[in-house]
């Protein structure tokens, strides 16, 4: 990603912060294969949503974020496979 594109895509972040974010993303992917990570994130989301306590209501934004991350990782994995 070009520097200008990075700055437009992540407004308000410095170049160093964008680099740190990319390193964090790569570290997460290295922990486990992307397929396993997506499965685990979806499992956690399902468990929270199906919980009989009021945790689902209290954490709905967190669950939404987890599912968004899972989708991004899945899409990224598909792009890598095409390369």
Secondary structure, DSSP 8 states (H G I E B T S, - for coil): --HHHHHHHTTT--HHHHHHHHHHHHHHHHHS-HHHHHHHHHHHHHHHHT-SSTHHHHTHHHHHHHHHHHHHHHHHHHHHHH-
